[in-house]
Amino acid sequence: MIFPVAYVAQNSNLTLPWYYRLSAVWGAHSGSLLLWVMILNFWTLAVAIFSRRLPEVFAARVLGVMGLVSVGFLAFMVITSNPFLRLLPAPANGMDLNPVLQDPGLVIHPPMLYMGYVGFSVAFAFAIAALLGGALDDIWVRWARPWTNAAFGFLSAGIVMGSWWSYAELGWGGWWFWDPVENASFMPWLVGAALIHAQAVTEKRGGLRAWTLLLSIFAFSLSLLGTFLVRSGLLTSVHAFASDPRQGAYLLILLAIAIGGSLLLYALRAPKVVGGKPFALASRETLIVIGNLMFVVSGAMVLIGTLYPIIGDALHLGRVSIGPPYFGPLFIVMMAPIVLLLPFGPFARWGRADLREWKRVGIISALAAIFGGGLFAWAASGGMPTWQAWLGGISSAWVFAGVAQYAWMRWTTVRAGRRYPAELAGMLLGHFGVGVFLAGALLTNSLSVERDVRLAPGQSAQIGSYSYQFDGVIDVRGPNWIAHQGTVVVSQDGQKVAVLHPQKREYSGGIVQTKAAVSAGLFRDLYVALGEGLGTHGAWALRLYDKPFVRWVWLGGLFIALGGFVTLLDRRFRVRVRDAAPDEDAGGEQTSTLRKLREADA
């Protein structure tokens, strides 16, 4: 076998397992760009197939916008990052894939993340097509909503997979560090969350039309910005690609054209957008507007914190590191109003809400939060809860109570077969996922215990009720690595709970990588990372963790992603064009889509 393609030779070899050869396709800059283009063309093909019932002119505009984006990235790939360059003479074997990327999570994480990133190009294309045609009613939103929900679901799943990979692979025991490249994926997620709620208002009430157009532009623009940050060489991150200035300059030009052109078109056409129906202060529209503002302000906060060190360095203001001390408290403040209003959202009616119903929902949710959530926090923390544990238990119970009340109301008042349509079921799953995430994030941050210890064979260390006994290190060999493998027996009250085998691997390229060992459970993880050998008597440095409820962080994220996917099953998203008008019970305007589009094209 020979390796005639330079990219293949630089990122794979004969000893690399087949599944890592597959993930090596997107393991470096050129290949990941190829994956981006492939997924963009996948979305374009999907739109072409499933939009055959749309007006031909409108569908052509959507596909044309996506085609232009594809041409831009294809040109970027061919000019600066051609993954098909040949090697002459071809070597008989290649180099090793970056050991950090040799993990099962990296087989799934980048494709999922890119499906979300690139998926927002569909909402962007629909918005630009509507602006170009001048038919700025609420019908284009109905066509765009399922694509937006799908992209949001994929991006949520991709972020969850990335968080899990970082936790399991890097040996640091955390699930989110506000790394600049983590932020690059989180910013479009925040704007995407605002977008899917704004689209509901536009479709059902004809309101927030200009705002929904703007969010559609911003969601994809932030995806492009994240791509620029990762590939420009401006960021220092375990996730970032080393890149030359040409690539950064090209992406900056592409970013300026895409964002600048779309915002210019928006500025010219948005003033012609007519408003929707008026709504009272106490209404579902108001709650969604407040949530939208919090999501967008949070996204702006993350954007400022991510770009400020880069701008400060460029202006010679000194190197500044912005991390959890900045992001954490501000993000809690920004998300608090959303969590507070979450139980009321499903009960709120369009136009004007019933305040008596809000009062009932609030009282029941408050009682559940104080007593149920407080009891949960007390039990989870062994009778000694911190403020974060209290906050995690109470806030999650507050959200769960709202979801449960609405699900019960639908069960008791709506006839079978119509109780939980797909759109409503997706909303319930997503909101339930928020509650699970809140419990996991706040409880694991509050209750986690970490110890750095020096242990010789036969010695043990205690974390809470768990004893970690070190039984020494042996040498093991894998397909393309050799490793020092430790054995740690974890017991509780004299009963063996788990046997963990953390490793210190040396790969064929000479790079040493820590492989943590995790005993995973629904209510806690027991986690061990092997450090360095410490001289005589076979002693080694080990890092021990007890991580209660950490799995709930990812479980909540998966529920949110699942909610996005479930909404795709809603029958309203599969109607013919001639029926594509808002539901009468949603208070929407009955408009003739084909007539408006034809008039706009005339």
FILOLUM-404104 format. One line per 5 residues: number of its first residue (from 0); their letters; for each residue x, y, z of C-alpha. Coordinates in steps of 0.001 Angstrom, whole numbers, plus 524288, in hexadecimal, padded with zeros to 5 digits. Layout:
N
NUM	a	X/Y/Z ~ ...
***
This chain:
602
0	mifpv	80000/80000/80000 ~ 80492/80DCB/7FD09 ~ 7FFD2/81B42/8015E ~ 7FF6D/823DF/7F523 ~ 7F679/82E6B/7FAF9
5	ayvaq	7FDBA/837F5/803C2 ~ 7F27F/83A00/80D36 ~ 7F08D/82B55/80F09 ~ 7FF1E/82942/81127 ~ 7FFA9/8342B/81B40
10	nsnlt	7F44B/82F33/8236B ~ 7F3A7/82064/822A4 ~ 7FC35/8146D/821D6 ~ 7FB52/805BC/82080 ~ 7FA1F/80338/82F26
15	lpwyy	7EF0A/80CE4/83168 ~ 7E202/805F2/83430 ~ 7D82E/80724/82923 ~ 7CEA5/80F9A/830D7 ~ 7D964/81981/833AA
20	rlsav	7DD29/8193D/82553 ~ 7CF28/81D56/822B9 ~ 7CF8B/82856/82CBC ~ 7DCE2/82C72/82770 ~ 7D57B/83178/81B94
25	wgahs	7D14E/83D12/823F4 ~ 7DC87/83C7C/82DB2 ~ 7E458/847B7/827D4 ~ 7E19D/8547B/820DE ~ 7E027/85051/812A7
30	gslll	7D801/84463/815B3 ~ 7CEF9/84B76/81F05 ~ 7CCA2/855A4/8147F ~ 7C956/84A9B/80B1E ~ 7BF94/845A8/8153D
35	wvmil	7B9BE/8535E/8162C ~ 7B7D0/85415/80768 ~ 7B246/8464E/806E1 ~ 7A856/8494D/8118E ~ 7A4C5/85638/80B18
40	nfwtl	7A1E5/84ECC/7FE93 ~ 79A39/844BE/80657 ~ 79181/84F81/80BD3 ~ 79018/85572/7FE3E ~ 78C0B/8484B/7F8A4
45	avaif	78264/84635/803C4 ~ 77C35/85384/80150 ~ 77B4D/85083/7F2C3 ~ 7748C/84388/7F574 ~ 76B28/847BD/80026
50	srrlp	767D3/8552F/7FAC6 ~ 76227/85096/7EDEC ~ 754C3/85580/7F20F ~ 75997/86340/7F49F ~ 7579D/86DB5/7EA45
55	evfaa	7621C/86B7D/7E012 ~ 76781/87948/7E057 ~ 768B5/87964/7EF19 ~ 76F09/86BE5/7EF79 ~ 7788F/87028/7E4DD
60	rvlgv	77C8C/87BE5/7ECF5 ~ 77EC8/8736F/7F8FE ~ 78709/869B5/7F16A ~ 78E3F/874D5/7EAB8 ~ 79241/87AD8/7F7BC
65	mglvs	796E0/86DB9/7FCD6 ~ 79E16/86B70/7F01B ~ 7A54D/8785E/7F17D ~ 7A982/874B9/7FF49 ~ 7AE15/8679B/7FA29
70	vgfla	7B5D3/86E03/7EF2C ~ 7BC82/876DB/7F906 ~ 7C0F4/86B7D/8016F ~ 7C4AF/86325/7F5BB ~ 7CD41/86E2B/7F0C6
75	fmvit	7D344/86FA1/7FE49 ~ 7D62A/8611C/7FEBC ~ 7DC09/86069/7F11D ~ 7E42C/86CDB/7F251 ~ 7E98D/86B85/80017
80	snpfl	7E699/85DFC/8057A ~ 7E5BB/853D2/7FAB6 ~ 7E467/84695/8018D ~ 7E786/83F25/7F506 ~ 7F57D/843AE/7F2BE
85	rllpa	7FE43/83876/7EE83 ~ 80B3F/833E5/7F3DE ~ 815CC/82FB4/7EA50 ~ 81BA8/8264E/7ED18 ~ 810C8/820B2/7F573
90	pangm	81553/81BB9/802CE ~ 812D3/80DB5/806CB ~ 80CEE/811FE/813B6 ~ 8072B/81E49/8198D ~ 80839/825FB/8261A
95	dlnpv	7FFB6/82470/83215 ~ 7F2E9/82B62/8349B ~ 7F3B4/83544/83FAA ~ 7F23C/82CC9/84BFA ~ 7E897/83668/851F3
100	lqdpg	7DF79/83322/846AA ~ 7E0AF/82467/8484D ~ 7D450/8230B/85030 ~ 7C6DF/81D7E/84CB9 ~ 7C0A8/82AA2/84FA4
105	lvihp	7C838/830EB/84486 ~ 7C227/82768/83AE5 ~ 7B4CC/82D85/83DC1 ~ 7B728/83B1E/8435C ~ 7BBF7/842C3/8374C
110	pmlym	7B18E/83DAB/82DDA ~ 7A6D9/840BE/837B6 ~ 7AC54/84E3F/83A60 ~ 7ADDC/8514B/82BEC ~ 7A00D/84C97/82918
115	gyvgf	79B87/8570F/83292 ~ 7A4FC/86194/82E25 ~ 7A213/85FB5/81FCD ~ 793B8/85CC5/8222C ~ 79162/86AEA/825CE
120	svafa	794F8/86E2C/817C2 ~ 7875A/86957/8140F ~ 78068/8731B/81CE7 ~ 789DB/87D6A/817D8 ~ 786AF/879DD/809BC
125	faiaa	77800/87A48/80C39 ~ 7794C/887AC/81285 ~ 7817E/88D09/8074E ~ 777FC/8873C/7FD62 ~ 76CAA/88DF3/8044E
130	llgga	77414/89AE0/8047B ~ 7778B/899AB/7F619 ~ 76990/896A1/7F22D ~ 76347/8A0EC/7FAA7 ~ 758C1/89777/7FF8A
135	lddiw	75BF4/89A3E/80DC5 ~ 75008/893D4/81399 ~ 74FF6/888BA/81D5A ~ 74F16/87D79/813AD ~ 75D9B/87C06/810E4
140	vrwar	75F7E/879B1/81F73 ~ 756C8/86DB7/81F12 ~ 75F45/86820/8145B ~ 76BC9/86B83/81BAF ~ 767D0/866C8/8293E
145	pwtna	76A43/85824/827A2 ~ 777C4/85AC9/821F8 ~ 77AF7/863E1/82D3B ~ 77654/859F4/8373C ~ 77E8A/84F5A/830D9
150	afgfl	78AB2/857E6/830D6 ~ 7885E/85B8A/83F11 ~ 786E7/84D33/842A9 ~ 7938A/8496D/83BD7 ~ 79B01/854D0/841C5
155	sagiv	795F6/85150/84F5B ~ 79A29/8432D/84D80 ~ 7A767/8477D/84845 ~ 7A9F2/85061/853E6 ~ 7A606/84573/85D3E
160	mgsww	7AF44/83BF5/85672 ~ 7BA4D/845E1/856F1 ~ 7B83F/84852/8656D ~ 7B826/839BD/8683D ~ 7C46F/837A9/8600C
165	syael	7CBA9/84285/86728 ~ 7C7BD/83CC2/87448 ~ 7CB64/82ECE/870FC ~ 7D753/83129/86870 ~ 7DF20/83C64/86E29
170	gwggw	7E001/83789/87C2D ~ 7DBDF/84434/882B0 ~ 7CEB8/83FB1/887CC ~ 7C6E3/84B68/88300 ~ 7BBD3/84C54/87939
175	wfwdp	7BCF0/85A97/874C1 ~ 7C845/86423/875A8 ~ 7C392/86FBC/86D84 ~ 7CE81/86CB1/86416 ~ 7CE19/8762A/8586D
180	venas	7CAE1/86B43/84EF4 ~ 7C052/8660F/857FF ~ 7BAD7/873CD/857DF ~ 7BB6E/873F5/84900 ~ 7B150/8690A/848A7
185	fmpwl	7A97F/86E3C/85422 ~ 7A6D8/87BA0/84E2D ~ 79EEC/87689/84282 ~ 797F4/86D51/84BE5 ~ 79356/878C4/85430
190	vgaal	78EB6/8807A/8485B ~ 788BD/8740A/842C3 ~ 780F7/87227/84F4E ~ 77BD0/87FFC/84DD7 ~ 778D5/87D7D/83F75
195	ihaqa	77083/8714D/8414D ~ 76801/87897/84B1D ~ 76721/884ED/842D2 ~ 76315/87CBF/8371B ~ 7578F/87796/83EF7
200	vtekr	752B3/8857F/84149 ~ 75477/88924/832FB ~ 74D97/87D14/82DD9 ~ 74234/87CED/8374D ~ 73FE9/88B79/8398B
205	gglra	74711/89253/82E8E ~ 74F48/899C3/8387E ~ 75DF6/89BDC/839ED ~ 75F97/89A6C/82B2B ~ 76B3E/8A381/829DC
210	wtlll	77154/89DFF/83642 ~ 76FFE/89006/8314C ~ 77697/893C3/82489 ~ 781C3/899F4/82C1B ~ 7837F/88E27/834FC
215	sifaf	783DE/88537/8290C ~ 78F26/88D59/823CF ~ 7962E/88DF5/830E4 ~ 79542/87F5A/833B6 ~ 79C96/87BA6/8275B
220	slsll	7A59A/8876C/8284E ~ 7AA15/882D1/835B6 ~ 7AC62/87549/82FFE ~ 7B530/87B8D/825C0 ~ 7BBD7/883A5/8304B
225	gtflv	7BE84/87761/83829 ~ 7C486/87115/82C2B ~ 7CD1E/87D03/82A30 ~ 7D1AF/87D16/83859 ~ 7D506/86E97/83840
230	rsgll	7DC9A/86F1D/82B72 ~ 7E2D0/87C8A/82BAB ~ 7ED57/87956/835A2 ~ 7E845/8842D/83E8A ~ 7E44F/87ADC/84960
235	tsvha	7EC71/87231/8521A ~ 7E440/86643/8551D ~ 7E4E3/85780/8553B ~ 7D9F0/85822/84B1E ~ 7DFFE/86230/841FC
240	fasdp	7E6B0/85F0F/8351E ~ 7F419/86485/8325F ~ 7F24D/86CC4/82649 ~ 7F9D1/8762C/81DD6 ~ 7F639/88493/81BF5
245	rqgay	7F116/88232/80E20 ~ 7E649/8798C/81338 ~ 7E25F/8835F/81D90 ~ 7E253/88E81/813BC ~ 7D9DE/886EA/80A17
250	llill	7D02D/88333/814A7 ~ 7CFB1/8913B/81970 ~ 7CC4A/895CD/80BAB ~ 7C1F3/88B28/80A59 ~ 7BC7C/88EEB/8179D
255	aiaig	7BBFD/89D58/81409 ~ 7B4FB/89A99/80730 ~ 7AAFE/8915D/80D37 ~ 7A7F2/8997B/8193F ~ 7A977/8A6CF/812F0
260	gslll	7A17C/8A357/806F9 ~ 79674/89D1E/80EA2 ~ 795B9/8A853/81869 ~ 79596/8B236/80D48 ~ 78A56/8AAF9/806E3
265	yalra	78373/8AA7A/81407 ~ 78539/8B91C/815FC ~ 77F33/8BBB8/8089B ~ 77398/8B283/809BB ~ 77085/8B163/8184F
270	pkvvg	769C9/8BEBC/8194B ~ 75F59/8B94D/8102C ~ 75BFC/8AE7C/819B8 ~ 74E9D/8B098/81FB7 ~ 74C2F/8AD0B/82DD0
275	gkpfa	743B9/8A237/83304 ~ 73815/8A28E/83BF6 ~ 73943/8AA77/84891 ~ 73B10/8A336/85550 ~ 73960/8A64B/863AA
280	lasre	7445C/8A741/86D82 ~ 73FFB/89A63/8737A ~ 74090/8917D/86791 ~ 74896/886C0/86176 ~ 74E95/89086/85811
285	tlivi	753D9/89890/8636D ~ 75A12/88CB4/869CA ~ 76083/888E7/85CF8 ~ 7657B/896C4/85ADB ~ 76B9D/896D2/86873
290	gnlmf	771BA/88990/865F2 ~ 776C2/88E2A/858CC ~ 77D26/89A09/85EE9 ~ 783C6/891A9/86943 ~ 788C6/887ED/85F2E
295	vvsga	78DFE/8928E/85646 ~ 7942D/89A5C/86151 ~ 79A7A/88DD4/8664D ~ 79FC0/88B40/858B2 ~ 7A52A/89914/85827
300	mvlig	7AB64/89718/86580 ~ 7B213/88AAE/860D9 ~ 7B646/89172/85439 ~ 7BC6D/89CCE/85BA3 ~ 7C35E/893C0/86510
305	tlypi	7C893/88B8F/859D5 ~ 7CD32/896C3/8512F ~ 7D238/8A036/85B86 ~ 7DF3F/89921/85DC3 ~ 7E188/898D1/84F05
310	igdal	7DE54/8A73F/84D63 ~ 7E649/8AAF9/8595F ~ 7F213/8A3A7/8544E ~ 7F0B9/8A9CD/846CD ~ 7F021/8B777/84CDA
315	hlgrv	7FBCD/8B479/855BA ~ 7F399/8B5FD/861EE ~ 7F9E4/8AA05/867E7 ~ 7F5DC/89BCD/86851 ~ 7E923/8999D/86F84
320	sigpp	7E38F/88C5C/87308 ~ 7D4CB/88BE9/87489 ~ 7CF0B/87F75/87A02 ~ 7C52D/879FD/883C0 ~ 7C624/88567/88D84
325	yfgpl	7C097/88E4B/882DE ~ 7B77A/8852C/87B98 ~ 7B1C1/87D5E/886E1 ~ 7AB57/887F8/88F59 ~ 7A6CD/89020/883CD
330	fivmm	7A0EA/88460/87D1D ~ 79967/8808B/8895C ~ 793E7/88E5E/88A22 ~ 78FF3/88E1F/87BBD ~ 7897D/880C5/87C5F
335	apivl	7823A/88306/88934 ~ 776AD/88A43/882D3 ~ 77517/87F57/878D2 ~ 774B0/874F0/8836F ~ 76B54/87D34/88B7A
340	llpfg	761B5/87ED1/88030 ~ 762FD/8710D/87AA5 ~ 7575C/86ABF/881CD ~ 74E2A/875A2/87D5F ~ 7519B/8750E/86EDE
345	pfarw	74964/8694E/86AB2 ~ 73D93/86E46/87262 ~ 73E5C/87C11/86CF6 ~ 734D2/87ED7/86209 ~ 737A1/8865C/855C4
350	gradl	73379/8948D/856AA ~ 72F1C/894A5/864DF ~ 731A2/88AEC/86FC4 ~ 728E6/886E7/87B14 ~ 72FA1/88C51/88731
355	rewkr	727B6/88365/89011 ~ 72D7C/877BC/88912 ~ 73B1B/87D82/88A70 ~ 738BD/87F27/89903 ~ 734D1/870F0/89A7F
360	vgiis	74088/86C32/892AA ~ 749B2/874E8/89A63 ~ 744B2/87071/8A7A7 ~ 74596/861FF/8A460 ~ 7530E/86391/89E37
365	alaai	757EC/86B77/8A9D7 ~ 75335/86142/8B392 ~ 75977/85670/8AB8C ~ 76620/85E2B/8AA9A ~ 766FC/86193/8B904
370	fgggl	7631A/85480/8BEB8 ~ 76635/84AB0/8B400 ~ 7723D/85198/8AEC0 ~ 7771A/8550D/8BC40 ~ 7759C/84705/8C0DC
375	fawaa	77C8D/84227/8B4AE ~ 787FB/84B7D/8B6D0 ~ 788D7/847C1/8C52C ~ 788E1/8392A/8C227 ~ 79249/83A55/8B6AE
380	sggmp	79C3C/841BA/8BEE5 ~ 79B89/838C0/8CAA3 ~ 79460/8428E/8D318 ~ 79E5A/84D6D/8D0F3 ~ 79A2B/854C1/8C4A8
385	twqaw	7A19D/8608C/8BFC1 ~ 79ACD/86C15/8B962 ~ 79D68/86625/8ABFF ~ 79741/8594E/8B03D ~ 78B4C/8609B/8B555
390	lggis	78A97/86845/8A8A5 ~ 78BEC/85BF9/8A06A ~ 7815B/8548B/8A7AF ~ 777C3/85FDA/8A87A ~ 7796D/864CE/89A7F
395	sawvf	7786B/85747/89470 ~ 76C4B/85400/89C7E ~ 7665A/86114/8986A ~ 76818/85D6D/88A0D ~ 763A7/84F4A/88BF2
400	agvaq	75748/853DD/892CE ~ 753C1/85CB5/88771 ~ 755F5/851E2/87D7E ~ 74E3F/84811/8859A ~ 742BE/8515A/8877D
405	yawmr	7419D/85423/87904 ~ 742E5/845C6/87554 ~ 7384A/8425A/87F46 ~ 72F70/84D45/87A95 ~ 7305E/8483B/86CA0
410	wttvr	72DC6/83A59/87147 ~ 72168/83E0C/8789C ~ 71B90/84815/86F4A ~ 71F13/8439C/86179 ~ 719AC/83769/85B28
415	agrry	7228E/82C02/8582A ~ 72A1B/82D0A/84B88 ~ 72B66/83BD3/84C62 ~ 73160/83D70/859D0 ~ 73F94/83E12/85618
420	paela	74204/841CA/847E9 ~ 75031/8411F/843EB ~ 752C8/84FAE/84550 ~ 74D58/84FDD/8531C ~ 75452/8433B/856D2
425	gmllg	7611E/848F4/851FC ~ 75EE8/85513/85A3F ~ 75C40/84CD7/86661 ~ 7686C/844A2/86403 ~ 770C3/850BA/8621A
430	hfgvg	76BBF/85765/86E68 ~ 76D44/84AC4/8761A ~ 77B44/84A1C/8712E ~ 77DA6/857C9/8767B ~ 77975/8531C/883F6
435	vflag	78239/8471E/8834D ~ 78DA3/84F82/87ED5 ~ 78BA0/85956/889D9 ~ 78BC1/84E98/89408 ~ 797D2/8483D/88E33
440	alltn	79FBE/85495/88BF3 ~ 79D57/85AF1/89920 ~ 79E04/84E86/8A14B ~ 7AA74/84957/89B19 ~ 7B110/8569B/89C50
445	slsve	7AD19/85710/8AA97 ~ 7AF70/84910/8AEF6 ~ 7BB2A/8448D/8A6EA ~ 7C75E/840E8/8AE7F ~ 7D521/84079/8A8D0
450	rdvrl	7E1BB/83B8E/8AEFE ~ 7EFA7/83AD8/8A9E8 ~ 7F686/82FC4/8B0F7 ~ 8033E/82811/8B105 ~ 800C2/8198D/8B286
455	apgqs	80985/80DAB/8B2A2 ~ 803F2/80024/8AFAC ~ 7FB18/7FBE5/8BABD ~ 7F88B/809A5/8BFB6 ~ 7EB36/81030/8BF2C
460	aqigs	7E507/81DAA/8BFD3 ~ 7D795/82176/8C49C ~ 7CD92/82A73/8BE20 ~ 7C122/82B01/8C60E ~ 7BC3E/81D31/8C7DF
465	ysyqf	7C48B/817DE/8BCAC ~ 7D1EF/811AD/8BE3C ~ 7DB2E/811B1/8B286 ~ 7E57A/806FB/8B3D1 ~ 7F111/80758/8AA8A
470	dgvid	7F5CA/7F9D0/8A64E ~ 80137/7FE05/89DCD ~ 80468/7FFDE/88F74 ~ 806CC/7F657/88460 ~ 80AB2/7F865/87631
475	vrgpn	80096/7F59E/86BA3 ~ 800DA/7F6F2/85CEC ~ 7F67D/7FB8A/85351 ~ 7F5EE/7FBE7/84473 ~ 7FE0E/8085B/8437F
480	wiahq	8021B/80B55/8517C ~ 80873/80601/85DB9 ~ 803D8/80A20/86B27 ~ 80628/809E8/879AD ~ 7F927/80514/87EFB
485	gtvvv	7F574/806B6/88D20 ~ 7EBA9/7FEE9/894E9 ~ 7E349/805EF/89EE5 ~ 7D91A/7FE91/8A6D6 ~ 7CE0E/80723/8ABD1
490	sqdgq	7C640/80246/8B76B ~ 7BB8E/80782/8C030 ~ 7B936/80246/8CDE4 ~ 7C238/7F6E4/8CADE ~ 7BADA/7F30F/8BE80
495	kvavl	7C1C0/7F3CE/8B160 ~ 7BAF4/7FDC5/8A8AC ~ 7C3C6/7FEAE/89CC2 ~ 7D121/7FB1A/89764 ~ 7D6FF/80614/88F42
500	hpqkr	7E27F/80577/885DB ~ 7E7B8/81323/882CA ~ 7F2A1/813A9/878BF ~ 7FE30/81BC3/874A0 ~ 7FF8E/818C1/8661E
505	eysgg	80AF7/81B3B/85D13 ~ 806D0/81B14/84EE4 ~ 80EDB/81718/8432B ~ 81200/8255A/84071 ~ 81822/826C8/84DE7
510	ivqtk	80D1F/82EE4/853CD ~ 808EA/82B67/861A7 ~ 7FA7D/82C5D/864EF ~ 7F2F0/82A23/87191 ~ 7E716/8213B/870B9
515	aavsa	7DE5B/822BE/87C85 ~ 7D645/81778/881B7 ~ 7C82A/81A03/88575 ~ 7BE22/811CB/88C85 ~ 7B1D6/8182A/88741
520	glfrd	7A4DE/81855/88E53 ~ 79822/81FBB/88DA7 ~ 79A73/8264D/89ABD ~ 7A94C/8274C/89B48 ~ 7B5E3/824A9/893E9
525	lyval	7C231/81F5C/89A46 ~ 7CD92/82490/8926A ~ 7DC40/821EF/892E9 ~ 7E740/827DB/88AC7 ~ 7F514/82268/88B45
530	geglg	80012/82C3F/88CC6 ~ 80EC0/829F2/88D0D ~ 816F0/81F90/893AA ~ 81D21/8249A/8A02D ~ 829EB/81D63/8A1E5
535	thgaw	82B9D/81185/8AA6C ~ 821D3/8080C/8B063 ~ 8191E/808D9/8A452 ~ 8123E/8154C/8A8C1 ~ 80A54/81D22/89F03
540	alrly	8031C/82A00/89EF5 ~ 7F47D/8285E/89D2C ~ 7E936/831C1/89C24 ~ 7DCAD/82CA5/8A239 ~ 7CF05/83207/8A030
545	dkpfv	7C18A/82FAB/8A593 ~ 7B804/8360F/89BED ~ 7A9C9/8354F/8A075 ~ 79F46/837A8/89629 ~ 7A8DA/83B2D/88B5D
550	rwvwl	7A1AA/83229/881EA ~ 7958F/83A96/8838E ~ 79C89/8459D/87C7D ~ 79D5F/83DA2/86FFC ~ 7905E/836DB/8722D
555	gglfi	789BB/84422/872C7 ~ 790AD/84862/86664 ~ 78C3C/83C0E/85F6D ~ 77E1C/83E8C/86371 ~ 77F4B/84C42/85DBC
560	alggf	784D0/846A3/85117 ~ 77A3D/83C35/850B9 ~ 76FEE/846BB/85247 ~ 77503/84D63/84610 ~ 77471/840C1/83E55
565	vtlld	766EA/83CC3/84326 ~ 760F1/84971/83E1D ~ 76486/8451D/83058 ~ 759B9/83AF9/8312A ~ 74F37/84566/8326C
570	rrfrv	7453A/8440C/827A4 ~ 74474/852C9/8257E ~ 7523E/852A6/8200E ~ 74E59/848F1/81579 ~ 74294/84FE6/80FA2
575	rvrda	741A9/853B7/8016E ~ 7444D/86198/7FD27 ~ 735F2/86419/7FA89 ~ 73326/860D3/808DC ~ 73EF9/867E2/80E60
580	apded	737C9/8720B/8164A ~ 737F6/8739E/8250A ~ 72E5B/86BC3/82D17 ~ 721B7/872A8/83032 ~ 722CF/86F37/83E9D
585	aggeq	7303F/87585/83ED0 ~ 72A8F/8829C/83B26 ~ 73282/8839D/82EA4 ~ 72F05/88B23/82289 ~ 72971/8834A/81738
590	tstlr	731E1/8879C/80BD6 ~ 733AD/88308/7FDEE ~ 741FC/87FAC/7FD11 ~ 7427F/87D06/7EE9D ~ 73B87/889BC/7EB63
595	klrea	744C8/891E2/7F3AF ~ 750D2/88B66/7EE2D ~ 74C2B/88D21/7E039 ~ 748E5/89B63/7E2B9 ~ 7564B/89D7A/7E8BF
600	da	75CDA/8976B/7DCE5 ~ 754CA/89F32/7D326
***
